[in-house]
Amino acid sequence: MSTQPPPPYPDRLWVKDLLVRGIVGLNDWEREKRQDILINLCLFTDIRQAGRSDDAGDILNYRTVTKAVIGHVEKSPYFLVEKLATEIARICLDLGADRVRVRVEKPGALRFASSVGVEIERQPSDFA
């Protein structure tokens, strides 16, 4: 259980429906062929200074975060979506988010479901 309180101003930056192809799963066919992985991020960060300054140097750059996540997912063949979500959270925090909510889905993984996946929320103290 974390003892770090959330930031006083829970501003949020969203990356919605990022579609990446990668390896994740337990079955042999999931280990051989890249599949669609749908990622949603909610990055908690203080954007007050950027709102005052209108200066890109004062932001958590969503392009930088997204490129790092895409690069990681494309190269990292995990067995579990839980592990993938955790590593994506670590990337977001390393790049400056105060807290992050990560949803990782595998569209079409189950025959009668449009998608399956996990959603986690992490902050830096979770990786201490």
DSSP file (Angstrom, degrees, kcal/mol; ACC not computed):
  #  RESIDUE AA STRUCTURE BP1 BP2  ACC     N-H-->O    O-->H-N    N-H-->O    O-->H-N    TCO  KAPPA ALPHA  PHI   PSI    X-CA   Y-CA   Z-CA
    1    1 A M              0   0    0      0, 0.0     2,-0.2     0, 0.0     0, 0.0   0.000 360.0 360.0 360.0 129.8    0.0    0.0    0.0
    2    2 A S        -     0   0    0      1,-0.1   124,-0.0     2,-0.1     0, 0.0  -0.514 360.0-166.8 -81.8 144.5    1.4    3.3   -1.0
    3    3 A T        +     0   0    0     -2,-0.2    -1,-0.1     2,-0.1     0, 0.0   0.466  56.6 107.8-105.3  -5.1    1.7    6.2    1.4
    4    4 A Q        -     0   0    0      1,-0.1    -2,-0.1   119,-0.0   121,-0.0  -0.614  67.9-133.1 -77.1 124.8    2.4    8.9   -1.2
    5    5 A P        -     0   0    0      0, 0.0    -2,-0.1     0, 0.0    -1,-0.1  -0.384  27.8 -97.9 -73.7 155.6   -0.6   11.2   -1.6
    6    6 A P        -     0   0    0      0, 0.0    93,-0.0     0, 0.0   117,-0.0  -0.293  54.5 -80.8 -65.3 159.5   -1.9   12.1   -5.0
    7    7 A P        -     0   0    0      0, 0.0    38,-0.0     0, 0.0    92,-0.0  -0.256  39.9-117.3 -60.2 151.7   -0.8   15.4   -6.4
    8    8 A P  S    S+     0   0    0      0, 0.0    38,-0.0     0, 0.0     0, 0.0   0.800 108.8  41.1 -64.9 -28.4   -2.8   18.4   -5.1
    9    9 A Y  S    S-     0   0    0      2,-0.1     2,-2.8    35,-0.0    38,-0.1  -0.878  78.4-157.1-119.7  97.8   -4.1   19.2   -8.6
   10   10 A P        +     0   0    0      0, 0.0    36,-0.1     0, 0.0     2,-0.1  -0.306  24.6 170.8 -78.1  63.6   -4.9   16.0  -10.4
   11   11 A D        -     0   0    0     -2,-2.8    34,-1.7    34,-0.2     2,-0.4  -0.395  18.8-148.1 -67.1 152.1   -4.6   17.3  -13.9
   12   12 A R  E     -A   44   0A   0     32,-0.2     2,-0.4    -2,-0.1    32,-0.2  -0.974  18.0-163.9-131.9 139.8   -4.8   14.6  -16.6
   13   13 A L  E     -A   43   0A   0     30,-2.4    30,-3.2    -2,-0.4     2,-0.4  -0.985  22.8-152.1-116.7 131.4   -3.3   14.1  -20.0
   14   14 A W  E     -A   42   0A   0     -2,-0.4     2,-0.4    28,-0.2    28,-0.2  -0.835  21.9-173.8-111.2 141.2   -4.9   11.4  -22.1
   15   15 A V  E     -A   41   0A   0     26,-2.2    26,-2.7    -2,-0.4     2,-0.5  -0.970  26.2-162.3-124.2 114.3   -3.7    9.1  -24.8
   16   16 A K  E     -     0   0A   0     -2,-0.4    24,-0.2    24,-0.2    -2,-0.0  -0.851  55.0 -11.1-110.8 130.2   -6.7    7.2  -26.1
   17   17 A D  E     -     0   0A   0     -2,-0.5     2,-0.7     1,-0.2    -1,-0.2   0.882  67.5-177.3  57.7  49.0   -6.8    4.0  -28.2
   18   18 A L  E     -A   39   0A   0     21,-2.8    21,-2.7    -3,-0.3     2,-0.6  -0.693  13.5-153.6 -75.6 116.6   -3.2    3.7  -29.1
   19   19 A L  E     +A   38   0A   0     -2,-0.7     2,-0.3    19,-0.2    19,-0.2  -0.854  21.7 167.9-102.2 117.6   -3.0    0.7  -31.3
   20   20 A V  E     -A   37   0A   0     17,-2.7    17,-2.8    -2,-0.6     2,-0.5  -0.929  29.6-133.0-127.3 148.7    0.3   -1.2  -31.3
   21   21 A R  E     +A   36   0A   0     -2,-0.3     2,-0.3    15,-0.2    15,-0.2  -0.904  46.5 129.9-104.8 129.8    1.2   -4.6  -32.7
   22   22 A G  E     -A   35   0A   0     13,-2.3    13,-2.6    -2,-0.5     2,-0.6  -0.933  56.5 -82.5-161.4-177.9    3.3   -6.8  -30.5
   23   23 A I        +     0   0    0     50,-0.5    55,-1.1    -2,-0.3     2,-0.3  -0.891  53.6 140.5-103.0 121.1    3.8  -10.2  -28.8
   24   24 A V  B     +d   78   0B   0     -2,-0.6    55,-0.2     6,-0.5     2,-0.2  -0.886  30.3  70.6-158.4 130.9    1.8  -10.9  -25.6
   25   25 A G        -     0   0    0     53,-1.3    55,-0.1    -2,-0.3    -2,-0.0  -0.726  66.6-107.9 144.2 167.1    0.2  -14.1  -24.5
   26   26 A L  S    S+     0   0    0     -2,-0.2    -1,-0.1     4,-0.0    54,-0.1   0.727  83.2  90.9 -97.1 -27.6    0.6  -17.6  -23.3
   27   27 A N  S >> S-     0   0    0      1,-0.1     4,-1.1    52,-0.1     3,-0.6  -0.357  81.7-119.3 -75.8 151.9   -0.4  -19.6  -26.3
   28   28 A D  H >> S+     0   0    0      1,-0.2     4,-0.9     2,-0.2     3,-0.8   0.897 114.6  52.7 -55.8 -43.6    2.1  -20.7  -29.0
   29   29 A W  H 3> S+     0   0    0      1,-0.3     4,-1.6     2,-0.2     3,-0.3   0.811 106.2  54.3 -65.8 -28.3    0.3  -18.8  -31.7
   30   30 A E  H <4 S+     0   0    0     -3,-0.6    -6,-0.5     1,-0.2    -1,-0.3   0.733 106.8  52.2 -74.3 -21.8    0.4  -15.6  -29.6
   31   31 A R  H << S+     0   0    0     -4,-1.1    -1,-0.2    -3,-0.8    -2,-0.2   0.647 114.4  41.7 -85.6 -17.5    4.2  -16.0  -29.2
   32   32 A E  H  < S+     0   0    0     -4,-0.9     2,-0.5    -3,-0.3    -2,-0.2   0.786 110.5  49.1-101.2 -33.6    4.8  -16.3  -33.0
   33   33 A K  S  < S-     0   0    0     -4,-1.6    -1,-0.2    -5,-0.2   -11,-0.1  -0.927  80.3-119.9-119.9 129.8    2.5  -13.7  -34.6
   34   34 A R        -     0   0    0     -2,-0.5     2,-0.3   -11,-0.1   -11,-0.2  -0.349  35.0-167.2 -62.2 143.9    2.2  -10.0  -33.6
   35   35 A Q  E     -A   22   0A   0    -13,-2.6   -13,-2.3    -5,-0.1     2,-0.2  -0.875  29.2 -84.2-130.7 163.5   -1.3   -9.1  -32.5
   36   36 A D  E     -A   21   0A   0     -2,-0.3     2,-0.4   -15,-0.2   -15,-0.2  -0.484  39.5-171.4 -68.6 134.4   -3.2   -5.9  -31.9
   37   37 A I  E     -A   20   0A   0    -17,-2.8   -17,-2.7    -2,-0.2     2,-0.5  -0.994   9.3-153.3-128.3 122.4   -2.7   -4.4  -28.5
   38   38 A L  E     -AB  19 105A   0     67,-2.4    67,-2.8    -2,-0.4     2,-0.4  -0.853  14.2-170.2-102.1 126.0   -4.9   -1.4  -27.5
   39   39 A I  E     -AB  18 104A   0    -21,-2.7   -21,-2.8    -2,-0.5     2,-0.4  -0.951  11.1-175.2-123.5 133.4   -3.5    1.0  -24.9
   40   40 A N  E     - B   0 103A   0     63,-2.3    63,-2.7    -2,-0.4     2,-0.4  -0.994  10.3-167.4-124.5 134.9   -5.1    3.8  -23.1
   41   41 A L  E     -AB  15 102A   0    -26,-2.7   -26,-2.2    -2,-0.4     2,-0.5  -0.959  16.0-170.7-124.0 138.7   -3.1    6.1  -20.8
   42   42 A C  E     -AB  14 101A   0     59,-2.4    59,-2.5    -2,-0.4     2,-0.6  -0.953  16.9-164.9-123.5 109.4   -4.2    8.6  -18.2
   43   43 A L  E     -AB  13 100A   0    -30,-3.2   -30,-2.4    -2,-0.5     2,-0.6  -0.853   8.4-149.3-100.6 116.5   -1.2   10.6  -17.1
   44   44 A F  E     +AB  12  99A   0     55,-2.8    54,-2.7    -2,-0.6    55,-1.2  -0.756  36.8 144.9 -86.4 122.4   -1.6   12.6  -13.9
   45   45 A T        -     0   0    0    -34,-1.7     2,-0.7    -2,-0.6   -34,-0.2  -0.989  54.6-104.2-156.6 152.6    0.6   15.7  -14.0
   46   46 A D        +     0   0    0     -2,-0.3     4,-0.2     1,-0.1     3,-0.2  -0.736  36.1 172.2 -84.0 113.1    0.5   19.3  -12.9
   47   47 A I     >  +     0   0    0     -2,-0.7     4,-2.3   -38,-0.1     5,-0.2   0.237  45.6 106.8-106.3  13.2   -0.1   21.4  -16.0
   48   48 A R  H  > S+     0   0    0      1,-0.2     4,-1.6     2,-0.2     5,-0.2   0.922  80.4  48.1 -59.2 -45.6   -0.6   24.7  -14.2
   49   49 A Q  H  > S+     0   0    0      1,-0.2     4,-3.0     2,-0.2     5,-0.3   0.916 111.8  49.5 -63.7 -42.1    2.8   26.2  -15.3
   50   50 A A  H  > S+     0   0    0      8,-0.5     4,-2.5     1,-0.2    -1,-0.2   0.874 108.3  54.7 -63.4 -36.2    2.2   25.1  -19.0
   51   51 A G  H  < S+     0   0    0     -4,-2.3    -1,-0.2     1,-0.2    -2,-0.2   0.827 114.9  40.0 -65.5 -31.4   -1.2   26.8  -18.8
   52   52 A R  H  < S+     0   0    0     -4,-1.6    -2,-0.2    -3,-0.2    -1,-0.2   0.884 125.0  34.4 -80.7 -41.5    0.4   30.0  -17.7
   53   53 A S  H  < S-     0   0    0     -4,-3.0    -3,-0.2    -5,-0.2    -2,-0.2   0.778  80.8-146.0 -90.5 -27.8    3.4   30.0  -19.9
   54   54 A D     <  +     0   0    0     -4,-2.5     2,-0.5    -5,-0.3    -4,-0.1   0.846  54.4 140.6  58.6  34.6    2.2   28.4  -23.1
   55   55 A D    >   -     0   0    0     -5,-0.2     3,-2.2    -6,-0.2    -1,-0.2  -0.938  55.8-145.5-114.5 125.0    5.8   26.9  -23.3
   56   56 A A  G >  S+     0   0    0     -2,-0.5     3,-1.3     1,-0.3    -1,-0.1   0.715  97.3  70.6 -61.7 -20.8    6.3   23.3  -24.5
   57   57 A G  G 3  S+     0   0    0      1,-0.2    -1,-0.3     3,-0.0    -7,-0.1   0.623  92.9  58.4 -69.8 -11.5    9.2   23.1  -22.0
   58   58 A D  G <  S+     0   0    0     -3,-2.2    -8,-0.5    -9,-0.1     2,-0.3   0.206  94.7  85.4-102.3  14.5    6.7   23.1  -19.2
   59   59 A I  S <  S-     0   0    0     -3,-1.3     2,-0.8   -10,-0.1   -12,-0.1  -0.752  79.9-118.5-116.0 160.7    4.7   20.0  -20.3
   60   60 A L        -     0   0    0     -2,-0.3     2,-0.6   -17,-0.1    36,-0.1  -0.898  47.5-129.7 -86.3 109.5    4.8   16.3  -20.0
   61   61 A N     >  -     0   0    0     -2,-0.8     4,-2.1    34,-0.2     5,-0.2  -0.507  20.3-164.3 -76.2 111.6    5.2   15.6  -23.7
   62   62 A Y  H  > S+     0   0    0     -2,-0.6     4,-2.7     1,-0.2     5,-0.2   0.789  89.1  58.2 -66.6 -27.2    2.6   13.0  -24.8
   63   63 A R  H  > S+     0   0    0      2,-0.2     4,-2.6     1,-0.2    -1,-0.2   0.928 106.9  47.3 -67.2 -43.5    4.5   12.4  -28.1
   64   64 A T  H  > S+     0   0    0      2,-0.2     4,-2.0     1,-0.2    -2,-0.2   0.927 114.7  46.9 -61.1 -45.7    7.6   11.4  -26.1
   65   65 A V  H  X S+     0   0    0     -4,-2.1     4,-2.5     2,-0.2    -2,-0.2   0.942 113.1  48.5 -61.1 -48.8    5.6    9.2  -23.9
   66   66 A T  H  X S+     0   0    0     -4,-2.7     4,-2.8     1,-0.2     5,-0.2   0.905 110.5  50.1 -62.1 -43.5    3.8    7.6  -26.8
   67   67 A K  H  X S+     0   0    0     -4,-2.6     4,-2.4     1,-0.2    -1,-0.2   0.897 111.6  49.1 -62.6 -39.7    6.9    6.9  -28.8
   68   68 A A  H  X S+     0   0    0     -4,-2.0     4,-2.0    -5,-0.2    -2,-0.2   0.910 112.6  47.4 -66.0 -41.9    8.6    5.3  -25.8
   69   69 A V  H  X S+     0   0    0     -4,-2.5     4,-2.8     2,-0.2     5,-0.2   0.938 112.6  48.6 -65.0 -47.2    5.5    3.1  -25.2
   70   70 A I  H  X S+     0   0    0     -4,-2.8     4,-2.5     1,-0.2     5,-0.2   0.941 111.8  49.5 -58.4 -48.5    5.2    2.1  -28.8
   71   71 A G  H  X S+     0   0    0     -4,-2.4     4,-0.9    -5,-0.2    -1,-0.2   0.887 113.4  46.6 -59.0 -40.2    8.9    1.2  -29.0
   72   72 A H  H >X S+     0   0    0     -4,-2.0     4,-1.5     2,-0.2     3,-0.5   0.934 112.8  47.7 -68.8 -46.6    8.7   -0.9  -25.9
   73   73 A V  H 3< S+     0   0    0     -4,-2.8   -50,-0.5     1,-0.2     3,-0.3   0.899 109.5  53.5 -63.9 -41.0    5.6   -2.8  -26.8
   74   74 A E  H 3< S+     0   0    0     -4,-2.5    -1,-0.2    -5,-0.2    -2,-0.2   0.773 118.7  35.2 -65.7 -25.5    6.9   -3.6  -30.3
   75   75 A K  H << S+     0   0    0     -4,-0.9    -1,-0.2    -3,-0.5    -2,-0.2   0.581 100.6  82.2-102.9 -12.5   10.1   -5.1  -28.8
   76   76 A S     <  -     0   0    0     -4,-1.5     2,-1.4    -3,-0.3   -53,-0.2  -0.815  55.6-164.5-109.6 104.3    8.9   -6.8  -25.6
   77   77 A P        +     0   0    0      0, 0.0   -53,-0.2     0, 0.0     2,-0.2  -0.626  21.8 174.7 -87.7  86.5    7.4  -10.2  -25.9
   78   78 A Y  B     -d   24   0B   0     -2,-1.4   -53,-1.3   -55,-1.1     3,-0.1  -0.527  33.0-144.4 -87.0 156.7    5.7  -10.6  -22.5
   79   79 A F  S    S+     0   0    0    -55,-0.2     2,-0.4    -2,-0.2    -1,-0.1   0.805  83.8  49.1 -82.9 -34.4    3.5  -13.6  -21.5
   80   80 A L     >  -     0   0    0      1,-0.1     4,-1.8   -55,-0.1     3,-0.2  -0.873  65.3-145.6-116.8 139.2    1.0  -11.5  -19.4
   81   81 A V  H  > S+     0   0    0     -2,-0.4     4,-2.8     1,-0.2     5,-0.2   0.785 104.3  64.4 -66.4 -25.3   -0.8   -8.3  -20.2
   82   82 A E  H  > S+     0   0    0      2,-0.2     4,-2.0     1,-0.2    -1,-0.2   0.907 103.7  45.1 -62.3 -42.1   -0.3   -7.5  -16.4
   83   83 A K  H  > S+     0   0    0     -3,-0.2     4,-2.3     2,-0.2    -2,-0.2   0.912 112.9  50.6 -67.3 -43.3    3.4   -7.4  -17.0
   84   84 A L  H  X S+     0   0    0     -4,-1.8     4,-2.2     1,-0.2    -2,-0.2   0.928 110.7  48.7 -61.2 -45.6    3.1   -5.3  -20.1
   85   85 A A  H  X S+     0   0    0     -4,-2.8     4,-2.3     1,-0.2    -1,-0.2   0.898 110.6  51.8 -61.2 -41.2    0.8   -2.8  -18.3
   86   86 A T  H  X S+     0   0    0     -4,-2.0     4,-2.1     1,-0.2    -1,-0.2   0.908 110.6  46.9 -63.4 -42.8    3.2   -2.6  -15.4
   87   87 A E  H  X S+     0   0    0     -4,-2.3     4,-2.0     2,-0.2    -1,-0.2   0.853 110.5  52.4 -70.7 -33.7    6.2   -1.8  -17.7
   88   88 A I  H  X S+     0   0    0     -4,-2.2     4,-2.2     2,-0.2    -1,-0.2   0.915 108.9  51.1 -64.4 -42.1    4.2    0.8  -19.6
   89   89 A A  H  X S+     0   0    0     -4,-2.3     4,-2.3     1,-0.2    -2,-0.2   0.916 107.9  52.5 -59.7 -43.2    3.3    2.4  -16.2
   90   90 A R  H  X S+     0   0    0     -4,-2.1     4,-2.7     1,-0.2    -1,-0.2   0.912 108.3  50.8 -60.5 -43.0    7.0    2.5  -15.3
   91   91 A I  H  X S+     0   0    0     -4,-2.0     4,-1.6     1,-0.2    -1,-0.2   0.934 110.1  49.5 -59.4 -47.4    7.9    4.2  -18.6
   92   92 A C  H  <>S+     0   0    0     -4,-2.2     5,-2.1     1,-0.2    -1,-0.2   0.892 113.5  45.6 -62.0 -40.9    5.3    6.9  -18.1
   93   93 A L  H ><5S+     0   0    0     -4,-2.3     3,-1.6     1,-0.2    -1,-0.2   0.897 109.4  54.8 -69.8 -40.3    6.5    7.6  -14.5
   94   94 A D  H 3<5S+     0   0    0     -4,-2.7    -1,-0.2     1,-0.3    -2,-0.2   0.802 105.9  54.6 -61.8 -28.0   10.1    7.6  -15.6
   95   95 A L  T 3<5S-     0   0    0     -4,-1.6    -1,-0.3    -5,-0.2   -34,-0.2   0.404 133.3 -84.0 -90.0   2.3    9.2   10.3  -18.2
   96   96 A G  T < 5S+     0   0    0     -3,-1.6    -3,-0.2     1,-0.3    -2,-0.1   0.438  75.9 142.8 119.6  -1.5    7.7   12.5  -15.6
   97   97 A A      < -     0   0    0     -5,-2.1    -1,-0.3     1,-0.1   -52,-0.2  -0.459  42.2-147.2 -67.9 143.6    4.1   11.6  -14.8
   98   98 A D  S    S-     0   0    0    -54,-2.7     2,-0.3     1,-0.3   -53,-0.2   0.808  82.9  -8.9 -77.0 -31.6    3.1   11.9  -11.1
   99   99 A R  E    S-B   44   0A   0    -55,-1.2   -55,-2.8    24,-0.2     2,-0.4  -0.958  71.6-155.0-159.3 156.1    0.8    9.0  -11.4
  100  100 A V  E     -BC  43 122A   0     22,-2.7    22,-2.6    -2,-0.3     2,-0.5  -1.000  11.8-155.4-144.7 143.3   -0.5    6.9  -14.3
  101  101 A R  E     -BC  42 121A   0    -59,-2.5   -59,-2.4    -2,-0.4     2,-0.4  -0.986  22.1-169.8-113.5 125.9   -3.5    4.8  -15.2
  102  102 A V  E     -BC  41 120A   0     18,-2.7    18,-2.8    -2,-0.5     2,-0.5  -0.965  10.3-171.6-122.1 129.1   -2.8    2.2  -17.9
  103  103 A R  E     -BC  40 119A   0    -63,-2.7   -63,-2.3    -2,-0.4     2,-0.5  -0.987   5.3-174.1-118.6 125.2   -5.3    0.1  -19.7
  104  104 A V  E     -BC  39 118A   0     14,-2.5    14,-2.1    -2,-0.5     2,-0.3  -0.980   8.5-179.2-120.2 125.7   -4.0   -2.7  -22.0
  105  105 A E  E     -BC  38 117A   0    -67,-2.8   -67,-2.4    -2,-0.5    12,-0.3  -0.915  26.0-149.5-126.0 150.9   -6.4   -4.7  -24.1
  106  106 A K  E >   - C   0 116A   0     10,-3.5     3,-1.6    -2,-0.3    10,-0.8  -0.884  25.9-146.4-114.9  95.6   -6.2   -7.5  -26.5
  107  107 A P  E 3  S+ C   0 115A   0      0, 0.0     8,-0.3     0, 0.0   -71,-0.2  -0.366  80.8  10.1 -62.1 136.5   -9.0   -7.0  -29.0
  108  108 A G  T 3  S+     0   0    0      6,-1.3     7,-0.1     5,-0.3     6,-0.1   0.608  84.6 128.9  74.8  11.4  -10.5  -10.3  -30.3
  109  109 A A  S <  S+     0   0    0     -3,-1.6     2,-0.4     5,-0.1     5,-0.1   0.832  70.7  46.5 -70.1 -30.7   -8.6  -12.4  -27.8
  110  110 A L  S >  S-     0   0    0      3,-0.4     3,-1.5    -4,-0.3    -2,-0.1  -0.920  86.7-127.3-113.7 140.9  -11.8  -14.2  -26.7
  111  111 A R  T 3  S+     0   0    0     -2,-0.4    -1,-0.1     1,-0.3    -2,-0.0   0.838 105.6  31.2 -55.1 -42.7  -14.3  -15.5  -29.3
  112  112 A F  T 3  S+     0   0    0     -3,-0.0     2,-0.4     3,-0.0    -1,-0.3   0.166 108.2  78.6-108.4  18.7  -17.4  -13.7  -27.9
  113  113 A A    <   -     0   0    0     -3,-1.5    -3,-0.4     1,-0.1    -5,-0.3  -0.968  68.1-142.8-126.1 142.6  -15.8  -10.6  -26.5
  114  114 A S  S    S-     0   0    0     -2,-0.4    -6,-1.3     1,-0.2     2,-0.3   0.793  84.1 -11.4 -71.8 -25.3  -14.7   -7.5  -28.3
  115  115 A S  E     -C  107   0A   0     -8,-0.3     2,-0.3    -7,-0.1    -1,-0.2  -0.981  53.7-159.1-166.7 156.0  -11.7   -7.2  -26.0
  116  116 A V  E     +C  106   0A   0    -10,-0.8   -10,-3.5    -2,-0.3     2,-0.3  -0.959  34.2 115.2-135.0 156.4  -10.0   -8.4  -22.8
  117  117 A G  E     -C  105   0A   0     -2,-0.3     2,-0.3   -12,-0.3   -12,-0.2  -0.991  47.9 -89.2 173.8-166.1   -7.4   -6.7  -20.7
  118  118 A V  E     -C  104   0A   0    -14,-2.1   -14,-2.5    -2,-0.3     2,-0.4  -0.923  16.4-154.2-133.2 157.4   -6.3   -5.1  -17.5
  119  119 A E  E     +C  103   0A   0     -2,-0.3     2,-0.3   -16,-0.2   -16,-0.2  -0.993  20.2 174.8-133.6 128.8   -6.3   -1.6  -16.0
  120  120 A I  E     -C  102   0A   0    -18,-2.8   -18,-2.7    -2,-0.4     2,-0.4  -0.886  20.3-150.1-128.7 159.3   -3.8   -0.5  -13.4
  121  121 A E  E     +C  101   0A   0     -2,-0.3     2,-0.3   -20,-0.2   -20,-0.2  -0.998  24.1 172.3-130.8 130.0   -2.9    2.7  -11.6
  122  122 A R  E     -C  100   0A   0    -22,-2.6   -22,-2.7    -2,-0.4    -2,-0.0  -0.933  16.3-168.8-136.6 157.1    0.7    3.3  -10.4
  123  123 A Q    >   -     0   0    0     -2,-0.3     3,-2.2   -24,-0.2     4,-0.4  -0.887  46.7 -90.5-136.4 167.6    2.8    6.0   -8.9
  124  124 A P  G >  S+     0   0    0      0, 0.0     3,-2.0     0, 0.0     4,-0.2   0.822 120.6  62.3 -53.6 -36.5    6.6    6.3   -8.3
  125  125 A S  G >  S+     0   0    0      1,-0.3     3,-1.0     2,-0.2  -122,-0.0   0.722  90.6  69.1 -65.0 -18.7    6.5    4.7   -4.8
  126  126 A D  G <  S+     0   0    0     -3,-2.2    -1,-0.3     1,-0.2    -4,-0.0   0.680 105.1  41.5 -69.8 -16.3    5.1    1.5   -6.4
  127  127 A F  G <         0   0    0     -3,-2.0    -1,-0.2    -4,-0.4    -2,-0.2   0.242 360.0 360.0-113.6  10.8    8.5    1.0   -8.0
  128  128 A A    <         0   0    0     -3,-1.0    -1,-0.1    -4,-0.2    -2,-0.1   0.482 360.0 360.0 -73.4 360.0   10.7    2.0   -5.1
